[in-house]
Amino acid sequence: MSSPVDRAEQGKAARKRVSRSAHAGWVAPVDRDDPVAVLERQGRDRLPELLPIRYGRMAASPFAFLRGSAAVMAADLASRPHTGLTVQLCGDAHLLNFGLYASPERTLLFDLNDFDETFPGPFEWDVERLAVSVVVAGRENGHTEDKVRRAATEAVTSYRTTMRRLAALGELEVWYERIDADRLLPLARSARRRRQVAASLTRARRRTSLQAVGKLTEVVDGRRRIVHDPPLLEPAGASDTASLRKIFSDYRSTLSEERRLLLDRYRFVDAARKVVGVGSVGLRCFVVLLAGRDTDDPLFLQIKEARTSVLEDHLPTGPYVHPGHRVVAGQRLLQAASDVFLGWMSGPQGRAFYWRQLRDMKGSADVAGMGPGDLLAYARLCGTALARAHARSGDRVAIAAYLGGADTFEHAVADFALAYADQNTADHAALGAAIAAGVIRAAPEV
């Protein structure tokens, strides 16, 4: 490892490749792919009966479109010069991919919480996607352009100042850095908002497998089964259930020894196919109900198909051949603490999957209900969390030196975010036009 001085010089040298002010603005390339065509290519190997749900969800609003169009934005970011300062990217760092979850010690943390697109790449791609999501959310909430710009700027300022702080710390200090969820409460600007945040924290702490049993299962002929709620939750069927039982041992082998022992204390009860998210709709996803000591000791695991990251077409080959391994390794690297049941394996037809708990005190912010002050505070917190995640995998000293002590970078990225939010609005309209013309079919939002 080079000295801190040499690493800082490498960061400053990156300014010659891409100056900090060069991140500003967005002009679509003349050969830019049609966004709807990009989405259709993504859907080719997904479950066709679920694609209308995906398009229906994405058509609901520009922010919903942004959530489902990581592939579109990845191609756009790749069309621009980049710093070459590599971190483990989240790959989809929009506002709703941050949230609450429980550490193995049962502490409620705030952090990144979606890693389907994680891949090594230039740090600024995550920062720019976060800033764009702030702008799109602020506009949907009716905030003025000045307030929207300020919130996006604050997200990036928080990233820069946090990265510079972490650059001065030792390796273990950075590795053990975490954001306790209780930091959310002081961010609320009003008594009403503080009550809402407190209620959200309480709900997150109650979101466990035991709570899920009451919502997602029923007793049929004396046996507990996952409820039938088509098309969002449907019985897995004999073939899929048999496959899930068969691949369970392969998944088990990717856990550490003590966690295998814990998992062995549970028995398989039932499985169902589940529709999740926006961009993930159409991927194969299942939930498995396990029982421990007795039926009042449940464990819900989610098994989700892992595909090639949307970033992989635009960056050098990554270290992981198996997409499920990529997701799991990326999550373990980026999160301050990760799910004890996080694992991966291959399923039927060689499809890659990863496993995790379905509900482990998970919660997310109500971005749609945020006023300007609350959105700014939340954007700032997300910027802090993103910098902490990047500092674990990338050269935080070099990145901090590139960013510097001035506010050049954040104002440039905010300028980009405003311009790219316009592009996102146009792409959302293109999806709506394709639906109206019958080019693609969209189901009502469910």
KAWO-V468621 format. One record per pair of residues at least 4 apart in sequence whose C-alpha atoms are under 7 Angstrom apart, sorted by the first residue. I is the first residue (numbers start at 1). J is the second residue. Records with the same first field share a line. If there is no record, write none. Layout:
# KAWO-V468621
I->J / J
This chain:
# KAWO-V468621
2->6 / 7
3->7
4->8 / 397
5->9
6->10
7->11 / 397 / 398
8->12 / 397 / 398 / 401
9->13
10->14 / 398
11->398 / 399 / 401 / 402
12->401 / 402
14->18 / 83 / 402
15->19 / 20 / 402
17->83
18->22 / 81 / 82 / 83
20->408 / 409
21->408 / 409 / 412
23->412 / 413 / 416
24->412 / 413 / 415 / 416
25->415 / 416 / 419
26->416 / 419 / 420
28->32
33->38
34->38
35->39 / 72 / 427
36->40 / 431
37->41
38->42 / 72
39->43
40->44
46->282 / 283
47->51 / 282 / 283
48->282
50->54 / 281 / 282
51->55 / 281 / 282
52->56 / 441 / 442 / 443
53->57 / 442 / 443 / 445
54->58 / 278 / 279 / 281
55->59 / 442
56->60 / 442 / 443 / 444 / 445
57->64 / 278 / 445
58->64 / 65 / 68 / 278
59->64 / 65 / 428 / 431 / 432
60->64
61->65
62->66 / 136 / 424 / 425 / 428
63->67 / 136 / 137
64->68
65->69 / 428
66->70 / 424
67->278 / 279
68->278 / 279
69->73 / 279
70->74 / 92 / 310
71->75 / 310
72->76
73->77
74->78 / 310 / 311
75->79
77->125
78->314
82->122
83->122
84->122
85->122 / 123 / 399
86->120 / 121 / 122 / 123 / 394
87->120 / 121 / 122 / 123 / 390 / 393 / 394
88->118 / 119 / 120 / 121 / 330 / 390 / 393 / 394
89->118 / 119 / 120 / 121 / 123 / 126
90->115 / 117 / 118 / 119 / 126
91->117 / 118 / 119 / 126
92->117 / 126
93->97 / 126 / 129 / 130
94->129 / 130 / 133
95->130 / 133 / 134
96->364
97->112 / 113 / 114
98->111 / 112 / 113 / 364 / 382
99->110 / 111 / 112 / 113 / 363 / 364 / 365
100->108 / 109 / 110 / 111 / 181 / 362 / 363 / 364
101->108 / 109 / 110 / 360 / 361 / 362 / 363
102->106 / 107 / 108 / 109 / 360 / 361
103->107 / 108 / 109 / 337 / 338 / 339
104->339 / 340
108->180 / 181
109->179 / 180 / 181
110->179 / 180 / 181
111->335 / 385
112->335
115->327 / 330 / 331
116->306 / 309 / 327
117->309 / 310
118->309 / 327 / 330
119->309 / 311 / 318
120->318
121->315
123->127
124->128
125->129
126->130
127->131 / 156
128->132 / 413 / 417
129->133
130->134
131->135 / 152 / 155 / 414 / 417
132->136 / 417 / 418 / 420 / 421
133->137
134->138 / 151 / 152 / 379
135->139 / 148 / 149 / 152 / 417 / 418 / 421
136->140 / 421
137->141 / 368
138->142 / 143 / 148
139->143 / 148
141->368
143->147 / 148 / 372
144->148
145->149
146->150
147->151 / 372
148->152
149->153 / 414
150->154
151->155 / 375 / 376 / 379
152->156 / 414
153->157 / 410 / 411 / 414
154->158 / 376 / 379 / 380
155->159 / 379 / 380 / 382 / 383
156->160 / 383 / 410
157->161 / 410
158->162 / 380 / 383 / 384
159->163 / 383 / 384 / 386 / 387
160->164 / 400 / 403
161->165
162->166 / 384 / 387
163->167 / 387 / 391 / 396 / 400
164->168 / 400
166->174
167->396 / 397 / 400
169->173 / 174
170->174
171->175
172->176
173->177
174->392
175->392
176->336
177->336
178->336
185->194 / 197 / 198
187->377
188->193 / 194 / 374
189->193 / 373 / 374
190->194
191->195
192->196
193->197
194->198
195->199
196->200
197->201
198->202
199->203
200->204
201->205
202->206
203->207
204->361 / 362 / 363
205->361
206->211 / 361
207->211 / 359 / 360 / 361 / 362
208->212 / 359 / 360 / 361
209->213 / 298 / 299 / 300 / 359
210->298
211->215
212->216
213->217
216->226 / 227
217->224 / 225 / 226 / 227
218->224 / 225 / 226 / 227
219->223 / 224 / 225
220->224 / 225
225->270
226->270 / 271 / 272
228->233 / 234 / 235
229->233 / 234
230->234
232->274 / 275
233->272 / 273 / 274 / 275
234->272 / 273 / 274
235->271 / 272 / 273
236->240 / 241 / 271 / 272 / 273
237->241
238->242
239->243
240->244
241->245 / 271
242->246
243->247
244->248
247->251 / 347
248->252
249->253
250->345
251->343 / 344 / 345
252->260
254->343 / 344
255->259 / 260 / 343
256->260
257->261
258->262
259->263 / 340
260->264
261->265
265->292
266->290 / 291 / 292
267->290 / 291 / 292
268->289 / 290 / 291
269->289 / 290 / 291
270->288 / 289
271->286 / 287 / 288 / 289
272->286 / 287 / 288
273->285 / 286 / 287
274->285 / 286 / 287
275->281 / 285
276->280 / 281
277->281
283->305
284->304 / 305
285->303 / 304 / 305
286->302 / 303 / 304
287->300 / 301 / 302 / 303
288->300 / 301 / 302
289->298 / 299 / 300 / 301
290->298 / 299 / 300
291->295 / 297 / 298 / 299
292->297 / 298
293->297
300->357 / 358
301->355 / 356 / 357 / 358
302->355 / 356 / 357 / 358
303->353 / 354 / 355 / 356
304->353 / 354 / 355
305->352 / 353 / 354
306->323 / 324 / 352 / 353 / 354
307->323 / 352
308->312 / 323
311->315
320->325 / 326
322->326 / 352
323->327 / 352
324->328 / 344 / 345 / 352 / 353 / 354
325->329 / 344
326->330
327->331
328->332 / 342 / 343 / 344
329->333
330->334
331->335
332->338
333->392 / 393
334->389 / 390 / 392
335->389
339->356
341->356 / 357
342->355 / 356
343->354 / 355 / 356
344->353 / 354 / 355
345->352 / 353 / 354
346->350 / 351 / 352 / 353
347->351 / 352 / 353
366->370
370->374 / 375
371->375
372->376
373->377
374->378
375->379
376->380
377->381
378->382
379->383
380->384
381->385
382->386
383->387
384->388
385->389
386->390
387->391
388->392
390->394
391->395 / 396
395->399
396->400
397->401
398->402
399->403
400->404
403->409
407->411
408->412
409->413
410->414
411->415
412->416
413->417
414->418
415->419
416->420
417->421
418->422
419->423
420->424
421->425
422->426
423->427
424->428
425->429
426->430
427->431
428->432
429->433
430->434
431->435
432->436
433->437
434->438 / 439 / 440
435->439 / 440 / 441 / 442
